[in-house]
Amino acid sequence: MSRYWPGILPDPSVRTLDDMRYVLASPDAAGTMPLYFMYRDLALTEDDRQWLAEQNVRFDITVIPPGIVGGEYVKTKGHYHPLTPAGIGYPELYQVLAGEAHYLLQRKDLRDVVVVTAKAAEFVLIPPGYGHVTINPGVEELVMANLVSAGVASEYAFYEQMQGGAYYEMEGGVWVRNPRYPAVPPLRVIAAVEVPELGIRHGRGIYEMVSQREDLAYLNAPEKIPDDFYKT
């Protein structure tokens, strides 16, 4: 981890197979092993920590080892974000630091389901109105960092109720529709995109946005981000 984060790391929050059974394609998969690790509320310096607090923004790192559980690639639990005071869902910004990731995004009204593919040094913006699951489809450890409003409390209930997202990614990259969803649109797959007006450019480091004190106001006031950001 030192090559991705030169600072002190707290003990991670760990999601085990038992924690994830409610959202797996095969909830009866054997085992209790850890599936991924979350290092939350990180900062390299006290000045950075104070600035992040002033911006009401949190910086986290998540590590997802490669693996297959019940025929499905290892993934995060999946969640939606609550609404801002303006009635718009909070966004979130990710960058893949190592490995590759598939971000399965779905609108709350289920009018759109899209997979955003990203490799090391690429960014993925989770726009307002979308829930998301992160999948490690590769053979390498997936390490990703994120910036998100410090006031966001992830909402897992819908994913638990529906036993995961609208689709499962199975071994070999096969996408299987979750039969518990009554109707969902066909799955679209697109590559990660840049958003230069927000400083989101592939290849730069996400923590530069903190150390260079860049404008992260959109993470708490996302009115300028369209909720159909990934619509074609």
ChimeraX commands (.cxc) that place a marker at each C-alpha (Angstrom):
marker #1 position 0.00,0.00,0.00 radius 0.5
marker #1 position 2.93,2.37,0.53 radius 0.5
marker #1 position 3.27,2.92,-3.22 radius 0.5
marker #1 position -0.32,4.21,-3.32 radius 0.5
marker #1 position -0.50,5.92,0.07 radius 0.5
marker #1 position 2.70,7.22,1.73 radius 0.5
marker #1 position 0.88,8.27,4.90 radius 0.5
marker #1 position -0.37,6.44,7.96 radius 0.5
marker #1 position -3.22,4.00,7.41 radius 0.5
marker #1 position -5.80,3.26,10.10 radius 0.5
marker #1 position -7.19,-0.21,10.59 radius 0.5
marker #1 position -9.54,-0.88,7.69 radius 0.5
marker #1 position -13.23,-1.65,7.79 radius 0.5
marker #1 position -13.58,-5.14,6.34 radius 0.5
marker #1 position -16.41,-6.66,4.33 radius 0.5
marker #1 position -16.51,-10.43,4.67 radius 0.5
marker #1 position -18.38,-12.98,2.61 radius 0.5
marker #1 position -20.93,-13.22,5.42 radius 0.5
marker #1 position -21.46,-9.45,5.26 radius 0.5
marker #1 position -22.10,-9.69,1.53 radius 0.5
marker #1 position -24.47,-12.65,1.29 radius 0.5
marker #1 position -27.53,-10.42,0.88 radius 0.5
marker #1 position -26.19,-9.02,-2.42 radius 0.5
marker #1 position -24.55,-12.04,-4.05 radius 0.5
marker #1 position -25.81,-13.97,-7.06 radius 0.5
marker #1 position -25.13,-17.12,-5.01 radius 0.5
marker #1 position -25.75,-16.24,-1.36 radius 0.5
marker #1 position -25.03,-19.82,-0.27 radius 0.5
marker #1 position -21.38,-19.62,-1.38 radius 0.5
marker #1 position -19.14,-21.29,1.21 radius 0.5
marker #1 position -16.69,-19.35,3.35 radius 0.5
marker #1 position -16.34,-16.41,5.70 radius 0.5
marker #1 position -13.22,-14.79,4.23 radius 0.5
marker #1 position -12.69,-11.04,3.82 radius 0.5
marker #1 position -13.62,-9.72,0.38 radius 0.5
marker #1 position -12.49,-6.08,0.51 radius 0.5
marker #1 position -10.99,-3.44,2.78 radius 0.5
marker #1 position -11.94,0.23,3.27 radius 0.5
marker #1 position -9.57,2.86,4.68 radius 0.5
marker #1 position -11.67,5.91,5.45 radius 0.5
marker #1 position -11.04,9.57,6.24 radius 0.5
marker #1 position -7.39,9.77,5.17 radius 0.5
marker #1 position -5.11,12.81,4.98 radius 0.5
marker #1 position -1.36,13.14,4.47 radius 0.5
marker #1 position -0.93,16.19,6.71 radius 0.5
marker #1 position -2.86,17.92,9.45 radius 0.5
marker #1 position -3.26,20.93,7.16 radius 0.5
marker #1 position -4.82,18.65,4.54 radius 0.5
marker #1 position -7.13,17.15,7.15 radius 0.5
marker #1 position -8.25,20.58,8.29 radius 0.5
marker #1 position -8.84,21.72,4.69 radius 0.5
marker #1 position -10.87,18.58,3.92 radius 0.5
marker #1 position -12.97,19.21,7.03 radius 0.5
marker #1 position -13.57,22.80,5.93 radius 0.5
marker #1 position -14.71,21.51,2.51 radius 0.5
marker #1 position -16.87,18.84,4.16 radius 0.5
marker #1 position -15.12,16.22,2.02 radius 0.5
marker #1 position -13.66,12.82,2.89 radius 0.5
marker #1 position -10.81,10.95,1.17 radius 0.5
marker #1 position -10.86,7.13,1.28 radius 0.5
marker #1 position -9.02,4.16,-0.23 radius 0.5
marker #1 position -10.61,0.77,-0.95 radius 0.5
marker #1 position -8.75,-2.43,-1.76 radius 0.5
marker #1 position -10.54,-5.30,-3.53 radius 0.5
marker #1 position -8.44,-8.46,-4.03 radius 0.5
marker #1 position -9.21,-10.56,-7.11 radius 0.5
marker #1 position -11.47,-13.54,-6.68 radius 0.5
marker #1 position -14.62,-15.43,-7.57 radius 0.5
marker #1 position -17.50,-15.99,-5.13 radius 0.5
marker #1 position -20.20,-18.38,-6.27 radius 0.5
marker #1 position -19.20,-17.79,-9.89 radius 0.5
marker #1 position -19.31,-13.98,-9.50 radius 0.5
marker #1 position -16.40,-11.54,-9.48 radius 0.5
marker #1 position -15.69,-9.97,-6.10 radius 0.5
marker #1 position -17.50,-6.65,-5.76 radius 0.5
marker #1 position -18.54,-4.01,-3.25 radius 0.5
marker #1 position -21.92,-4.18,-1.56 radius 0.5
marker #1 position -23.50,-1.39,-3.59 radius 0.5
marker #1 position -25.30,1.70,-2.33 radius 0.5
marker #1 position -27.18,4.84,-3.20 radius 0.5
marker #1 position -26.43,8.31,-1.87 radius 0.5
marker #1 position -28.92,10.47,0.02 radius 0.5
marker #1 position -30.19,13.77,-1.35 radius 0.5
marker #1 position -28.53,17.11,-0.78 radius 0.5
marker #1 position -30.60,19.94,0.79 radius 0.5
marker #1 position -31.38,20.98,-2.80 radius 0.5
marker #1 position -32.96,17.58,-3.43 radius 0.5
marker #1 position -30.17,16.23,-5.66 radius 0.5
marker #1 position -28.24,13.03,-4.97 radius 0.5
marker #1 position -24.67,13.45,-3.77 radius 0.5
marker #1 position -22.00,12.52,-6.36 radius 0.5
marker #1 position -18.73,10.72,-5.70 radius 0.5
marker #1 position -15.38,10.76,-7.49 radius 0.5
marker #1 position -13.20,7.65,-7.84 radius 0.5
marker #1 position -9.77,7.01,-9.30 radius 0.5
marker #1 position -8.32,3.58,-9.95 radius 0.5
marker #1 position -4.83,3.46,-8.45 radius 0.5
marker #1 position -4.00,-0.12,-9.43 radius 0.5
marker #1 position -5.73,-2.93,-11.29 radius 0.5
marker #1 position -8.94,-2.48,-13.23 radius 0.5
marker #1 position -12.51,-1.78,-12.21 radius 0.5
marker #1 position -16.03,-2.08,-13.53 radius 0.5
marker #1 position -18.41,0.43,-11.93 radius 0.5
marker #1 position -21.99,-0.80,-12.27 radius 0.5
marker #1 position -24.17,2.32,-12.07 radius 0.5
marker #1 position -27.96,2.36,-11.94 radius 0.5
marker #1 position -30.40,5.20,-11.58 radius 0.5
marker #1 position -32.73,5.10,-8.62 radius 0.5
marker #1 position -35.67,5.00,-11.01 radius 0.5
marker #1 position -33.89,2.20,-12.96 radius 0.5
marker #1 position -34.26,4.02,-16.27 radius 0.5
marker #1 position -30.54,3.59,-16.93 radius 0.5
marker #1 position -27.98,0.92,-16.05 radius 0.5
marker #1 position -24.42,1.40,-17.26 radius 0.5
marker #1 position -21.01,-0.16,-16.63 radius 0.5
marker #1 position -18.09,2.27,-16.64 radius 0.5
marker #1 position -14.78,0.52,-17.21 radius 0.5
marker #1 position -11.63,2.04,-15.73 radius 0.5
marker #1 position -7.98,1.14,-15.44 radius 0.5
marker #1 position -5.13,2.56,-13.39 radius 0.5
marker #1 position -4.95,6.39,-13.36 radius 0.5
marker #1 position -8.47,6.82,-14.75 radius 0.5
marker #1 position -11.31,8.61,-12.98 radius 0.5
marker #1 position -14.97,7.70,-12.68 radius 0.5
marker #1 position -17.55,10.23,-11.52 radius 0.5
marker #1 position -20.66,8.78,-9.90 radius 0.5
marker #1 position -23.24,11.40,-10.91 radius 0.5
marker #1 position -26.32,12.44,-8.94 radius 0.5
marker #1 position -29.14,9.93,-8.93 radius 0.5
marker #1 position -27.06,6.78,-9.44 radius 0.5
marker #1 position -26.28,3.92,-7.09 radius 0.5
marker #1 position -23.11,1.98,-7.71 radius 0.5
marker #1 position -21.29,-1.30,-7.25 radius 0.5
marker #1 position -17.55,-1.66,-7.90 radius 0.5
marker #1 position -16.36,-4.96,-9.37 radius 0.5
marker #1 position -12.82,-6.32,-9.67 radius 0.5
marker #1 position -12.91,-8.26,-12.97 radius 0.5
marker #1 position -9.16,-8.78,-13.15 radius 0.5
marker #1 position -6.45,-11.00,-11.75 radius 0.5
marker #1 position -4.72,-8.18,-9.88 radius 0.5
marker #1 position -5.63,-6.37,-6.69 radius 0.5
marker #1 position -7.90,-3.40,-7.34 radius 0.5
marker #1 position -6.92,-0.29,-5.37 radius 0.5
marker #1 position -9.07,2.82,-5.73 radius 0.5
marker #1 position -9.39,6.16,-3.99 radius 0.5
marker #1 position -12.46,8.35,-3.67 radius 0.5
marker #1 position -13.53,11.83,-2.71 radius 0.5
marker #1 position -17.05,12.24,-1.34 radius 0.5
marker #1 position -19.05,14.58,0.86 radius 0.5
marker #1 position -18.23,13.85,4.50 radius 0.5
marker #1 position -21.95,14.08,5.26 radius 0.5
marker #1 position -22.93,11.18,3.01 radius 0.5
marker #1 position -24.29,8.08,4.73 radius 0.5
marker #1 position -24.44,5.25,2.20 radius 0.5
marker #1 position -27.87,3.70,1.68 radius 0.5
marker #1 position -27.59,-0.08,1.29 radius 0.5
marker #1 position -31.20,-1.15,1.87 radius 0.5
marker #1 position -32.32,-1.29,-1.77 radius 0.5
marker #1 position -29.36,-3.43,-2.82 radius 0.5
marker #1 position -29.97,-5.78,0.11 radius 0.5
marker #1 position -33.68,-6.00,-0.70 radius 0.5
marker #1 position -32.99,-6.77,-4.37 radius 0.5
marker #1 position -30.02,-9.07,-3.64 radius 0.5
marker #1 position -27.52,-6.88,-5.47 radius 0.5
marker #1 position -27.50,-4.63,-8.47 radius 0.5
marker #1 position -29.55,-5.00,-11.64 radius 0.5
marker #1 position -26.85,-7.22,-13.18 radius 0.5
marker #1 position -24.21,-9.64,-11.89 radius 0.5
marker #1 position -20.81,-9.93,-13.54 radius 0.5
marker #1 position -19.93,-13.61,-13.59 radius 0.5
marker #1 position -16.59,-15.31,-14.19 radius 0.5
marker #1 position -15.40,-14.72,-17.74 radius 0.5
marker #1 position -17.06,-11.30,-17.96 radius 0.5
marker #1 position -20.58,-12.61,-18.55 radius 0.5
marker #1 position -23.30,-10.21,-17.40 radius 0.5
marker #1 position -26.43,-11.85,-16.00 radius 0.5
marker #1 position -29.59,-9.90,-15.22 radius 0.5
marker #1 position -30.74,-10.04,-11.61 radius 0.5
marker #1 position -34.18,-11.75,-11.83 radius 0.5
marker #1 position -35.45,-9.91,-8.74 radius 0.5
marker #1 position -35.70,-6.69,-10.75 radius 0.5
marker #1 position -39.06,-6.56,-12.54 radius 0.5
marker #1 position -37.70,-4.67,-15.55 radius 0.5
marker #1 position -34.40,-3.00,-16.35 radius 0.5
marker #1 position -33.02,-1.52,-19.56 radius 0.5
marker #1 position -30.30,-3.30,-21.53 radius 0.5
marker #1 position -26.86,-2.92,-20.00 radius 0.5
marker #1 position -24.59,-0.34,-21.61 radius 0.5
marker #1 position -20.79,-0.52,-21.27 radius 0.5
marker #1 position -18.68,2.61,-21.71 radius 0.5
marker #1 position -15.11,3.67,-20.94 radius 0.5
marker #1 position -14.26,6.14,-18.18 radius 0.5
marker #1 position -14.53,9.76,-19.31 radius 0.5
marker #1 position -12.77,12.94,-18.27 radius 0.5
marker #1 position -14.52,16.06,-16.97 radius 0.5
marker #1 position -11.90,18.79,-17.50 radius 0.5
marker #1 position -14.09,21.57,-16.16 radius 0.5
marker #1 position -14.02,19.82,-12.77 radius 0.5
marker #1 position -10.29,19.04,-12.94 radius 0.5
marker #1 position -11.03,15.38,-13.71 radius 0.5
marker #1 position -8.30,14.38,-16.17 radius 0.5
marker #1 position -6.94,10.86,-16.47 radius 0.5
marker #1 position -3.33,10.41,-15.43 radius 0.5
marker #1 position -3.16,13.01,-12.69 radius 0.5
marker #1 position -3.34,11.97,-9.05 radius 0.5
marker #1 position -6.65,12.32,-7.23 radius 0.5
marker #1 position -4.93,13.51,-4.07 radius 0.5
marker #1 position -3.54,16.49,-6.02 radius 0.5
marker #1 position -7.06,17.90,-5.75 radius 0.5
marker #1 position -6.52,18.01,-1.99 radius 0.5
marker #1 position -2.89,19.07,-1.83 radius 0.5
marker #1 position -3.46,21.80,-4.45 radius 0.5
marker #1 position -6.65,22.98,-2.72 radius 0.5
marker #1 position -8.83,22.62,-5.79 radius 0.5
marker #1 position -12.51,23.43,-5.96 radius 0.5
marker #1 position -14.48,20.40,-4.74 radius 0.5
marker #1 position -17.72,22.27,-4.10 radius 0.5
marker #1 position -19.60,20.07,-6.59 radius 0.5
marker #1 position -19.30,17.15,-4.15 radius 0.5
marker #1 position -21.65,18.95,-1.76 radius 0.5
marker #1 position -23.57,21.09,-4.26 radius 0.5
marker #1 position -23.83,19.02,-7.46 radius 0.5
marker #1 position -26.41,21.19,-9.21 radius 0.5
marker #1 position -24.15,21.61,-12.25 radius 0.5
marker #1 position -23.69,17.87,-12.78 radius 0.5
marker #1 position -26.53,16.49,-14.94 radius 0.5
marker #1 position -28.22,13.41,-13.52 radius 0.5
marker #1 position -28.01,11.84,-16.98 radius 0.5
marker #1 position -24.24,12.36,-17.10 radius 0.5
marker #1 position -23.57,8.95,-18.67 radius 0.5
marker #1 position -26.62,8.96,-20.94 radius 0.5
marker #1 position -25.94,8.62,-24.64 radius 0.5
marker link #1:1,2 radius 0.2
marker link #1:2,3 radius 0.2
marker link #1:3,4 radius 0.2
marker link #1:4,5 radius 0.2
marker link #1:5,6 radius 0.2
marker link #1:6,7 radius 0.2
marker link #1:7,8 radius 0.2
marker link #1:8,9 radius 0.2
marker link #1:9,10 radius 0.2
marker link #1:10,11 radius 0.2
marker link #1:11,12 radius 0.2
marker link #1:12,13 radius 0.2
marker link #1:13,14 radius 0.2
marker link #1:14,15 radius 0.2
marker link #1:15,16 radius 0.2
marker link #1:16,17 radius 0.2
marker link #1:17,18 radius 0.2
marker link #1:18,19 radius 0.2
marker link #1:19,20 radius 0.2
marker link #1:20,21 radius 0.2
marker link #1:21,22 radius 0.2
marker link #1:22,23 radius 0.2
marker link #1:23,24 radius 0.2
marker link #1:24,25 radius 0.2
marker link #1:25,26 radius 0.2
marker link #1:26,27 radius 0.2
marker link #1:27,28 radius 0.2
marker link #1:28,29 radius 0.2
marker link #1:29,30 radius 0.2
marker link #1:30,31 radius 0.2
marker link #1:31,32 radius 0.2
marker link #1:32,33 radius 0.2
marker link #1:33,34 radius 0.2
marker link #1:34,35 radius 0.2
marker link #1:35,36 radius 0.2
marker link #1:36,37 radius 0.2
marker link #1:37,38 radius 0.2
marker link #1:38,39 radius 0.2
marker link #1:39,40 radius 0.2
marker link #1:40,41 radius 0.2
marker link #1:41,42 radius 0.2
marker link #1:42,43 radius 0.2
marker link #1:43,44 radius 0.2
marker link #1:44,45 radius 0.2
marker link #1:45,46 radius 0.2
marker link #1:46,47 radius 0.2
marker link #1:47,48 radius 0.2
marker link #1:48,49 radius 0.2
marker link #1:49,50 radius 0.2
marker link #1:50,51 radius 0.2
marker link #1:51,52 radius 0.2
marker link #1:52,53 radius 0.2
marker link #1:53,54 radius 0.2
marker link #1:54,55 radius 0.2
marker link #1:55,56 radius 0.2
marker link #1:56,57 radius 0.2
marker link #1:57,58 radius 0.2
marker link #1:58,59 radius 0.2
marker link #1:59,60 radius 0.2
marker link #1:60,61 radius 0.2
marker link #1:61,62 radius 0.2
marker link #1:62,63 radius 0.2
marker link #1:63,64 radius 0.2
marker link #1:64,65 radius 0.2
marker link #1:65,66 radius 0.2
marker link #1:66,67 radius 0.2
marker link #1:67,68 radius 0.2
marker link #1:68,69 radius 0.2
marker link #1:69,70 radius 0.2
marker link #1:70,71 radius 0.2
marker link #1:71,72 radius 0.2
marker link #1:72,73 radius 0.2
marker link #1:73,74 radius 0.2
marker link #1:74,75 radius 0.2
marker link #1:75,76 radius 0.2
marker link #1:76,77 radius 0.2
marker link #1:77,78 radius 0.2
marker link #1:78,79 radius 0.2
marker link #1:79,80 radius 0.2
marker link #1:80,81 radius 0.2
marker link #1:81,82 radius 0.2
marker link #1:82,83 radius 0.2
marker link #1:83,84 radius 0.2
marker link #1:84,85 radius 0.2
marker link #1:85,86 radius 0.2
marker link #1:86,87 radius 0.2
marker link #1:87,88 radius 0.2
marker link #1:88,89 radius 0.2
marker link #1:89,90 radius 0.2
marker link #1:90,91 radius 0.2
marker link #1:91,92 radius 0.2
marker link #1:92,93 radius 0.2
marker link #1:93,94 radius 0.2
marker link #1:94,95 radius 0.2
marker link #1:95,96 radius 0.2
marker link #1:96,97 radius 0.2
marker link #1:97,98 radius 0.2
marker link #1:98,99 radius 0.2
marker link #1:99,100 radius 0.2
marker link #1:100,101 radius 0.2
marker link #1:101,102 radius 0.2
marker link #1:102,103 radius 0.2
marker link #1:103,104 radius 0.2
marker link #1:104,105 radius 0.2
marker link #1:105,106 radius 0.2
marker link #1:106,107 radius 0.2
marker link #1:107,108 radius 0.2
marker link #1:108,109 radius 0.2
marker link #1:109,110 radius 0.2
marker link #1:110,111 radius 0.2
marker link #1:111,112 radius 0.2
marker link #1:112,113 radius 0.2
marker link #1:113,114 radius 0.2
marker link #1:114,115 radius 0.2
marker link #1:115,116 radius 0.2
marker link #1:116,117 radius 0.2
marker link #1:117,118 radius 0.2
marker link #1:118,119 radius 0.2
marker link #1:119,120 radius 0.2
marker link #1:120,121 radius 0.2
marker link #1:121,122 radius 0.2
marker link #1:122,123 radius 0.2
marker link #1:123,124 radius 0.2
marker link #1:124,125 radius 0.2
marker link #1:125,126 radius 0.2
marker link #1:126,127 radius 0.2
marker link #1:127,128 radius 0.2
marker link #1:128,129 radius 0.2
marker link #1:129,130 radius 0.2
marker link #1:130,131 radius 0.2
marker link #1:131,132 radius 0.2
marker link #1:132,133 radius 0.2
marker link #1:133,134 radius 0.2
marker link #1:134,135 radius 0.2
marker link #1:135,136 radius 0.2
marker link #1:136,137 radius 0.2
marker link #1:137,138 radius 0.2
marker link #1:138,139 radius 0.2
marker link #1:139,140 radius 0.2
marker link #1:140,141 radius 0.2
marker link #1:141,142 radius 0.2
marker link #1:142,143 radius 0.2
marker link #1:143,144 radius 0.2
marker link #1:144,145 radius 0.2
marker link #1:145,146 radius 0.2
marker link #1:146,147 radius 0.2
marker link #1:147,148 radius 0.2
marker link #1:148,149 radius 0.2
marker link #1:149,150 radius 0.2
marker link #1:150,151 radius 0.2
marker link #1:151,152 radius 0.2
marker link #1:152,153 radius 0.2
marker link #1:153,154 radius 0.2
marker link #1:154,155 radius 0.2
marker link #1:155,156 radius 0.2
marker link #1:156,157 radius 0.2
marker link #1:157,158 radius 0.2
marker link #1:158,159 radius 0.2
marker link #1:159,160 radius 0.2
marker link #1:160,161 radius 0.2
marker link #1:161,162 radius 0.2
marker link #1:162,163 radius 0.2
marker link #1:163,164 radius 0.2
marker link #1:164,165 radius 0.2
marker link #1:165,166 radius 0.2
marker link #1:166,167 radius 0.2
marker link #1:167,168 radius 0.2
marker link #1:168,169 radius 0.2
marker link #1:169,170 radius 0.2
marker link #1:170,171 radius 0.2
marker link #1:171,172 radius 0.2
marker link #1:172,173 radius 0.2
marker link #1:173,174 radius 0.2
marker link #1:174,175 radius 0.2
marker link #1:175,176 radius 0.2
marker link #1:176,177 radius 0.2
marker link #1:177,178 radius 0.2
marker link #1:178,179 radius 0.2
marker link #1:179,180 radius 0.2
marker link #1:180,181 radius 0.2
marker link #1:181,182 radius 0.2
marker link #1:182,183 radius 0.2
marker link #1:183,184 radius 0.2
marker link #1:184,185 radius 0.2
marker link #1:185,186 radius 0.2
marker link #1:186,187 radius 0.2
marker link #1:187,188 radius 0.2
marker link #1:188,189 radius 0.2
marker link #1:189,190 radius 0.2
marker link #1:190,191 radius 0.2
marker link #1:191,192 radius 0.2
marker link #1:192,193 radius 0.2
marker link #1:193,194 radius 0.2
marker link #1:194,195 radius 0.2
marker link #1:195,196 radius 0.2
marker link #1:196,197 radius 0.2
marker link #1:197,198 radius 0.2
marker link #1:198,199 radius 0.2
marker link #1:199,200 radius 0.2
marker link #1:200,201 radius 0.2
marker link #1:201,202 radius 0.2
marker link #1:202,203 radius 0.2
marker link #1:203,204 radius 0.2
marker link #1:204,205 radius 0.2
marker link #1:205,206 radius 0.2
marker link #1:206,207 radius 0.2
marker link #1:207,208 radius 0.2
marker link #1:208,209 radius 0.2
marker link #1:209,210 radius 0.2
marker link #1:210,211 radius 0.2
marker link #1:211,212 radius 0.2
marker link #1:212,213 radius 0.2
marker link #1:213,214 radius 0.2
marker link #1:214,215 radius 0.2
marker link #1:215,216 radius 0.2
marker link #1:216,217 radius 0.2
marker link #1:217,218 radius 0.2
marker link #1:218,219 radius 0.2
marker link #1:219,220 radius 0.2
marker link #1:220,221 radius 0.2
marker link #1:221,222 radius 0.2
marker link #1:222,223 radius 0.2
marker link #1:223,224 radius 0.2
marker link #1:224,225 radius 0.2
marker link #1:225,226 radius 0.2
marker link #1:226,227 radius 0.2
marker link #1:227,228 radius 0.2
marker link #1:228,229 radius 0.2
marker link #1:229,230 radius 0.2
marker link #1:230,231 radius 0.2
marker link #1:231,232 radius 0.2
view
